[in-house]
Amino acid sequence: MTSETVDSKTGETKPGVGDIISGNTAGRRVLLIWDAPNLDMGLGAILGGRPTNVYRPRFDALGRWLLDRTAEISRSAGGDGIEPEATVFTNIAPGTAEVVRPWVEALRNVGFAVFAKPKVDEDSDVDADMLDHIELRRHTVGLAGLVVASADGQAFRETLLEVAGEGIPVQVLGFREHASWALTADELDFVDLEDIPGVFREPLPRISLDSLPEEGAWLAPFRPLSSLLSGRPAGS
């Protein structure tokens, strides 16, 4: 086991996410990266609030989908030695460890690795860690396929287009409402999370402006009005 990563900007090897997958490390990977903070925000925007258990993604269903995707890529490549690998990247806010622990343990029990980072300030996000892990796999065992579950086009678009330009199949998982950057890129294959069988126990209450009901529909705000006060100078 190693704790090295490849820096996404400099290409240098440095301590980071680490190789946390045990067993055979020689085979190329179909790598799934799950951007938990970003997808939680996207799901909350669709639901208009914090998701209940009914609307939380089922990672066992996602894992089965990844296994099928890996088998498909392996068949098209005409060879063996291609392995699936899935990692959830998340932030842990102060005082929430005991609440989050069962979720983290459930993910690991399903077969997902977890990269958890303390949320100490606004710069504690996991974007750089996800990009470093992609670069590590690109430049060590190699990628047979890449799947990124996120709506953060600003963070991922350039890297994903580079990988796709190398002839590696790249998929973006997310919600179509928040993924125009992926939907409009011919090099990327977008898959709506709700289209993966079993990922959600119940249909999400999604409303599209292209298919409004005759009686109309309420569209919840993406954030409270009070967010306008954040960063506002004192006394203004």
C-alpha positions in Angstrom: 0.0 0.0 0.0 1.3 3.5 -0.9 0.3 7.0 0.0 1.5 8.6 -3.2 -0.6 10.6 -5.7 0.2 12.4 -8.9 -0.4 16.2 -8.6 -3.0 17.1 -11.3 -1.2 20.4 -12.1 2.5 19.6 -11.8 2.6 15.9 -12.6 4.8 15.4 -9.6 4.3 12.4 -7.2 3.3 13.5 -3.7 1.5 12.1 -0.6 -2.3 12.2 -1.0 -5.2 9.9 -1.5 -3.1 6.8 -1.7 -3.5 3.4 -3.2 -6.1 2.0 -0.9 -7.3 -0.9 -3.0 -5.9 -4.3 -1.8 -5.1 -7.3 -4.0 -3.9 -7.2 -7.6 -2.8 -3.7 -8.6 -1.5 -4.6 -12.1 -4.7 -4.4 -14.1 -6.1 -1.3 -15.7 -9.0 0.3 -13.9 -12.6 1.4 -14.7 -12.5 4.1 -12.1 -15.6 5.6 -10.5 -15.1 8.9 -8.6 -18.1 10.0 -6.5 -18.2 13.7 -5.5 -20.4 13.4 -2.4 -20.5 17.2 -1.4 -21.5 18.2 -4.9 -24.1 15.5 -5.5 -25.6 16.1 -2.1 -26.1 19.7 -3.1 -27.6 18.8 -6.4 -30.0 16.2 -4.9 -31.0 18.7 -2.2 -31.8 21.3 -4.9 -34.1 18.8 -6.7 -35.8 17.8 -3.4 -36.0 21.3 -2.0 -34.4 20.2 1.2 -32.2 17.6 2.9 -32.9 14.1 1.4 -34.6 11.5 3.5 -33.6 7.8 3.4 -36.1 7.2 0.5 -34.2 9.5 -1.7 -30.6 8.6 -0.8 -28.6 6.8 -3.5 -28.2 3.1 -3.1 -24.5 2.3 -3.6 -25.1 -1.4 -3.9 -27.1 -0.7 -7.1 -24.4 1.7 -8.3 -21.7 -0.9 -7.6 -23.6 -3.5 -9.7 -23.9 -0.9 -12.5 -20.1 -0.4 -12.4 -19.5 -4.1 -12.5 -21.6 -4.4 -15.6 -19.9 -1.3 -17.1 -16.5 -2.9 -16.4 -17.5 -6.2 -18.1 -18.7 -4.3 -21.1 -15.4 -2.4 -21.5 -13.5 -5.6 -20.9 -15.3 -7.3 -23.7 -14.9 -4.4 -26.1 -11.1 -4.3 -25.3 -10.9 -8.0 -25.9 -8.8 -8.7 -22.9 -8.7 -9.6 -19.2 -7.1 -7.8 -16.3 -9.5 -4.8 -16.2 -10.7 -4.1 -12.7 -13.5 -1.9 -11.3 -12.6 0.6 -8.6 -15.0 3.0 -6.8 -14.2 5.8 -4.3 -16.5 8.2 -2.6 -14.9 11.5 -1.7 -16.5 13.4 1.1 -16.0 16.2 3.7 -16.6 15.6 7.4 -17.8 18.7 9.2 -16.7 19.2 12.9 -18.9 17.3 15.3 -20.6 15.1 12.6 -18.2 12.0 12.7 -20.6 9.8 14.7 -23.5 10.7 12.5 -21.5 10.0 9.3 -19.7 6.9 10.5 -22.5 4.4 9.7 -22.7 5.7 6.1 -19.0 5.5 5.6 -18.9 1.9 7.0 -21.8 0.9 4.8 -20.0 2.2 1.7 -16.8 0.3 2.7 -18.9 -2.9 3.3 -20.4 -2.6 -0.2 -16.9 -2.4 -1.7 -16.4 1.4 -2.1 -13.3 3.1 -0.8 -13.9 6.4 1.0 -11.6 9.4 1.1 -12.8 11.6 4.0 -11.4 15.1 4.6 -12.1 17.4 7.5 -14.2 20.4 6.6 -12.4 23.2 8.4 -13.0 26.1 6.0 -14.2 27.0 2.5 -11.0 25.7 1.0 -11.3 22.2 2.4 -13.2 20.8 -0.5 -12.1 17.5 -2.2 -11.8 18.6 -5.8 -8.0 18.5 -5.9 -8.0 15.1 -4.2 -10.3 13.6 -6.8 -8.3 15.0 -9.7 -5.1 13.7 -8.1 -6.5 10.3 -7.8 -7.5 10.3 -11.4 -4.0 11.3 -12.4 -2.5 8.6 -10.2 -4.5 5.9 -11.9 -3.8 7.4 -15.4 -0.1 7.3 -14.8 0.3 4.1 -12.9 -2.0 1.1 -13.5 -3.8 2.9 -16.4 -7.4 3.7 -17.1 -9.7 1.5 -19.2 -12.6 3.7 -18.4 -13.5 6.7 -16.2 -16.8 7.5 -14.5 -17.2 10.8 -12.6 -20.3 11.4 -10.5 -20.5 15.1 -10.1 -22.1 18.3 -11.5 -18.9 20.3 -11.0 -17.9 21.0 -14.6 -15.4 23.7 -13.6 -13.4 21.2 -11.7 -13.6 18.2 -14.0 -14.3 19.2 -17.6 -10.7 19.8 -18.7 -9.3 16.5 -17.2 -12.2 14.5 -18.5 -11.8 15.8 -22.1 -8.1 15.0 -21.9 -8.8 11.5 -20.9 -11.5 11.1 -23.5 -9.0 12.5 -26.1 -6.7 9.5 -25.3 -9.5 7.1 -26.5 -10.6 6.1 -23.0 -14.4 6.0 -22.5 -15.5 8.7 -20.1 -18.9 8.9 -18.5 -20.4 11.6 -16.2 -23.1 10.6 -13.7 -25.3 13.2 -12.2 -28.6 15.1 -12.6 -29.5 16.5 -16.0 -30.7 19.7 -14.4 -27.2 20.5 -13.3 -25.0 18.9 -16.0 -25.3 21.0 -19.1 -21.4 21.0 -19.4 -21.5 17.2 -19.8 -24.6 17.0 -21.9 -23.2 19.4 -24.5 -19.7 17.7 -24.8 -19.7 15.1 -27.6 -16.6 13.5 -26.1 -18.4 12.7 -22.8 -21.3 10.2 -22.2 -23.8 11.5 -19.6 -25.9 9.1 -17.6 -28.6 10.5 -15.3 -28.4 8.8 -11.9 -32.1 8.1 -11.9 -31.7 6.1 -15.1 -29.5 3.5 -13.3 -31.8 0.7 -12.1 -32.3 0.7 -8.3 -30.2 3.7 -7.4 -33.3 5.4 -6.0 -36.0 3.6 -4.2 -38.7 6.1 -5.3 -38.8 8.4 -8.3 -37.3 11.8 -7.6 -39.8 14.7 -7.6 -38.3 16.4 -10.6 -39.9 19.2 -12.5 -38.7 20.2 -16.0 -39.7 23.5 -17.6 -40.1 21.5 -20.8 -42.8 19.2 -19.3 -44.8 21.3 -16.8 -48.2 20.0 -15.6 -51.2 21.9 -16.8 -51.9 23.1 -13.3 -48.4 24.6 -13.0 -45.7 23.7 -10.5 -43.8 25.2 -7.7 -40.0 25.5 -8.1 -38.2 25.6 -4.8 -35.3 28.1 -4.5 -31.8 26.6 -4.7 -30.7 28.5 -1.6 -32.3 30.6 1.1 -32.5 34.4 0.8 -30.3 34.7 3.8 -27.4 33.4 1.7 -27.3 36.9 0.2 -25.9 38.1 3.5 -22.9 35.9 3.4 -19.8 37.9 2.7 -21.6 41.1 3.1 -19.6 43.9 4.9 -20.6 44.6 8.5 -23.0 47.5 8.8 -24.0 47.6 5.1 
